[in-house]
Amino acid sequence: EVLGVAGDMERGMGLMQGLHLGDLRVGAGTFPSELFMAEALARLALPESSARIKLVQDEAPGIIARLRRREIDVGIADPNWLEQTTDIRAEPLSTYKGVLVVRAGHPLLNIRDIQLEQVITYPLISTASSATRLAQMARQAKPANRKLMSRLEHWGPTITVESVTMMKRIVAMSDGVTLLSRSLIKDEVKRGVLAILPVAVPWMSVSFAVLHLAHRTLSPLGEAFIAAIRKADAALYAEEVRLSRK
């Protein structure tokens, strides 16, 4: 920790002298990478720019660990994984509601008044951290059906992948179920490849935040990246609201 603080001081002096202005290492999980990271980074791909930005993909616990090891400068992750601490600052972004996604023609679509109990009998296709987060959401929601809550806590991925594209392709060719936001599946739904199950799960949502070390000075490029993330997040959230109403 002492060496880390010393390194931060040296880096801060370099920023004051105009050094390290063109290097930025950012970390993001599977879902923020697919949701708005490309749009944010595109805003920084400017002509004649000397900026060098490296994106590291990892799940939220890994992003937090990488920040503390000074391997990345900024992380985008679910802040629910961040314990009470003073060394990392979390600047909130939007909260996105998840929907249950299946292939067109899935057996569940033939059932009237589908219940969540019926959905969780099918295999889940999702990320490695989804089981833990799903259990957390279920406990926080405190469903009246204790048996359902217990089953939800054990509804872990049958197939674990860290790619939204892979999730959608596997679900499209199987009876598996996945959890995604509306914006990530709008094209497949429009083409009739995927469908959203009409099951109300208002507690099934995920929040994101910009994470960075509280006592470490951000470079101008880092500040520009955070501004770009906020714009991309706001635009995406507006799209999510539009799709939800539609």
C-alpha positions, -999 to 999 in steps of 0.1 A, spaced: 0 0 0 28 24 8 45 17 -25 11 23 -42 7 57 -26 42 66 -35 35 56 -71 4 77 -71 23 108 -58 49 103 -86 22 99 -111 4 131 -98 37 150 -103 39 137 -138 4 149 -145 12 184 -132 42 185 -156 21 174 -185 33 138 -186 11 107 -189 -17 126 -206 -21 101 -234 -23 68 -216 -54 53 -200 -62 18 -188 -99 11 -183 -117 -21 -170 -152 -32 -176 -174 -63 -172 -192 -82 -198 -224 -63 -197 -211 -26 -196 -187 -35 -224 -216 -46 -246 -240 -19 -235 -221 14 -238 -183 10 -238 -179 11 -275 -199 43 -278 -179 60 -251 -145 49 -266 -156 60 -300 -160 96 -287 -123 95 -278 -111 82 -312 -102 116 -325 -81 126 -356 -44 133 -347 -50 122 -311 -20 107 -293 -42 89 -268 -35 53 -261 -64 35 -243 -64 -1 -233 -96 -19 -223 -94 -48 -199 -124 -70 -196 -131 -86 -162 -160 -91 -138 -167 -67 -110 -146 -83 -83 -117 -85 -107 -122 -48 -117 -120 -38 -80 -89 -58 -74 -72 -44 -105 -79 -8 -94 -63 -15 -60 -33 -30 -78 -31 1 -100 -34 -21 -131 -62 1 -144 -71 37 -139 -109 36 -142 -134 7 -139 -170 3 -149 -188 -23 -128 -217 -31 -106 -211 -12 -73 -229 -39 -53 -197 -59 -53 -179 -30 -36 -178 -34 2 -178 -4 25 -145 13 18 -129 47 15 -102 39 -10 -124 35 -41 -149 61 -52 -181 50 -70 -199 75 -92 -233 60 -101 -245 54 -136 -280 41 -147 -298 11 -135 -309 -13 -162 -338 -38 -159 -332 -73 -170 -357 -93 -191 -359 -131 -195 -350 -140 -230 -357 -172 -250 -357 -183 -286 -387 -177 -307 -409 -208 -305 -397 -217 -270 -421 -240 -251 -426 -214 -224 -442 -190 -249 -471 -214 -252 -480 -211 -215 -506 -186 -205 -497 -166 -174 -461 -179 -172 -447 -179 -137 -411 -176 -126 -412 -210 -111 -417 -225 -146 -389 -204 -161 -362 -216 -136 -367 -252 -146 -349 -244 -178 -311 -240 -181 -296 -205 -175 -270 -192 -200 -251 -164 -184 -218 -151 -169 -199 -166 -140 -209 -139 -116 -246 -140 -125 -255 -167 -100 -242 -147 -70 -258 -115 -82 -291 -132 -89 -291 -147 -54 -284 -112 -39 -313 -97 -59 -337 -124 -48 -328 -120 -12 -332 -82 -14 -366 -86 -31 -378 -111 -4 -404 -129 -25 -434 -141 -5 -427 -176 -18 -398 -188 3 -394 -219 -18 -391 -199 -50 -365 -177 -33 -345 -207 -23 -346 -221 -59 -337 -187 -74 -306 -187 -52 -295 -220 -68 -304 -211 -103 -268 -209 -115 -257 -209 -151 -258 -243 -168 -235 -228 -195 -212 -200 -184 -199 -176 -210 -185 -141 -208 -199 -129 -242 -233 -115 -248 -231 -126 -285 -225 -162 -274 -254 -160 -249 -278 -149 -276 -266 -175 -301 -268 -204 -276 -303 -193 -265 -314 -190 -301 -304 -226 -308 -316 -242 -275 -343 -241 -248 -320 -221 -226 -329 -188 -209 -308 -158 -204 -311 -124 -187 -303 -93 -208 -315 -57 -212 -339 -48 -240 -314 -28 -260 -290 -58 -263 -317 -80 -280 -338 -54 -299 -324 -65 -333 -330 -102 -326 -365 -96 -314 -373 -75 -344 -360 -103 -367 -381 -129 -348 -350 -148 -335 -354 -141 -298 -384 -133 -276 -390 -117 -242 -409 -138 -217 -439 -120 -203 -428 -125 -167 -428 -95 -143 -395 -95 -124 -391 -58 -114 -363 -66 -89 -342 -82 -116 -320 -52 -124 -283 -42 -124 -267 -9 -117 -233 3 -129 -209 29 -116 -176 45 -125 -150 33 -101 -116 49 -94 -92 52 -65 -104 81 -43 -69 95 -36 -55 91 -71 -56 120 -95 -72 113 -128 -55 124 -160 -74 148 -184 -79 117 -206 -94 99 -177 -118 128 -170 -127 128 -207 -134 91 -207 -157 94 -177 -176 123 -194 -179 101 -225 -192 72 -204 -218 94 -188 -231 106 -222 -232 70 -236 -249 58 -205 -276 85 -207 -283 78 -244 -286 41 -237 -309 45 -207 -332 67 -228 -333 39 -254 -341 14 -227 -370 35 -216 -383 39 -251 -381 1 -258 -398 -7 -225 -427 16 -233 -429 1 -268 
